[in-house]
Amino acid sequence: MADLATTYLGLKLRTPLIVGSSELTDSPAKVEELEKKGAGAVVLKSIFEEEIAHEYRAILREELKAGSSAEAVDYLDQALRAENLDRYKQLVADCKKRVDIPVIASVNCTYSHEWAYFAGELVNAGADALELNMFFSPSDLQRTREEAEAAYFRVVERVREQASCVPVALKVSSYFTDLGSMLLRLCQAGVTGLVLFNRFWAPDFDIDKLEIVPSRILSTPEELATPLRWIAIMSGRLSCDLAASTGIHDAAGLIKVLLAGAKAGQVVSTLYKNGTGHIQTILDGLTEWMEKHEFLTVEQFRGLMSQKVSANPAVYERVQFMRYYGGLFQGREGGVPGGMDALRY
Ligand SMILES: Cc1cc2nc3c(=O)[nH]c(=O)nc-3n(C[C@H](O)[C@H](O)[C@H](O)COP(=O)(O)O)c2cc1C
């Protein structure tokens, strides 16, 4: 019988499937259900510093309008922030009481001075590890690349000081100028794991109503391509663990990221689409595949397709469909020149 156990961030996981941060993990009852369905670990819904600030600003504005003094409003500000943080700490503590699988708390802050404080508080609440959902938008035209990148390292340094007794993972985007070097440097700065990659809410337009609407909220399996490539490139080159996020929808997706070198794969969208019973379907598919290929443990095949050990490492660097474009420029017609084979490596 195939053994699905793995380790991630130094924690023992009975399966390499982690339920990612979302509303699927926002209550102890849901987390208990995910454990029963086979999840190896959960990342709790993030505590959003930005959201707290927004919620409080609205209440504080009302208080000011009602004539409260600045000191009273300041006091209220502190009390409200503490209340929200306490609610999240309670979530961590309650989940820890109800499940045996690792519970990873998730922090999503915008103002860097708050990150470390939140992290320390969540460790005190009993989180097995922290996942920092870190993204500073590159839309600030006055901020240089160096300044933007430095912000990430400041946060890592402060969080490491506050939360030295638990592993810390960073969930990052692929929007870095020197992605490979940045991932390496973040790892060297002391994080225990990197989650590749975060997926963002993005605006779309309703062209009839001339309104901004959200674009697709759930991912598609095609979106796995970017995390897969970068896990394959980075695995075996970093001292920290890698987990995949975005586009794992089935057993094949999970098997691919493990072959690329990830220690685990996070799933969210596929569970929204197919229900949490889909966890078992994915794990059954993984078991069946391991047995077919005679792998007894995940470690036996993890990283087998990474760039470092690949028989064809150059394929991971290739970014252009040269034959396809070449054919087009020669003015050929009738679809893809050379048929679909021309699009294969
Ligand atoms: C409804 C919803 C809520 C989410 N909430 C969070 C969150 O609170 N914190 C976070 O880091 N990511 C959040 N995410 C992002 C997911 O954790 C995940 O990175 C993303 O959905 C890509 O993975 P997937 O392809 O398996 O869905 C959310 C995603 C969805 C769809």
The ligand as a Gaussian input file, in Angstrom:
#p B3LYP/6-31G(d) Opt

LIG

0 1
 C      -12.923000      32.375000      -2.105000
 C      -11.433000      32.423000      -1.894000
 C      -10.928000      32.977000      -0.715000
 C       -9.547000      33.069000      -0.529000
 N       -9.056000      33.616000       0.631000
 C       -7.707000      33.658000       0.826000
 C       -7.169000      34.163000       2.036000
 O       -7.864000      34.571000       2.957000
 N       -5.813000      34.198000       2.155000
 C       -4.966000      33.730000       1.178000
 O       -3.745000      33.748000       1.363000
 N       -5.458000      33.235000       0.026000
 C       -6.796000      33.184000      -0.174000
 N       -7.292000      32.670000      -1.345000
 C       -6.326000      32.176000      -2.363000
 C       -6.145000      30.663000      -2.229000
 O       -5.561000      30.314000      -0.992000
 C       -5.273000      30.105000      -3.356000
 O       -3.961000      30.647000      -3.264000
 C       -5.812000      30.411000      -4.742000
 O       -7.211000      30.202000      -4.790000
 C       -5.140000      29.521000      -5.796000
 O       -5.310000      28.142000      -5.510000
 P       -6.409000      27.244000      -6.275000
 O       -6.059000      27.236000      -7.698000
 O       -6.320000      25.888000      -5.626000
 O       -7.730000      27.883000      -6.023000
 C       -8.662000      32.572000      -1.545000
 C       -9.197000      32.005000      -2.704000
 C      -10.548000      31.928000      -2.888000
 C      -11.079000      31.299000      -4.165000

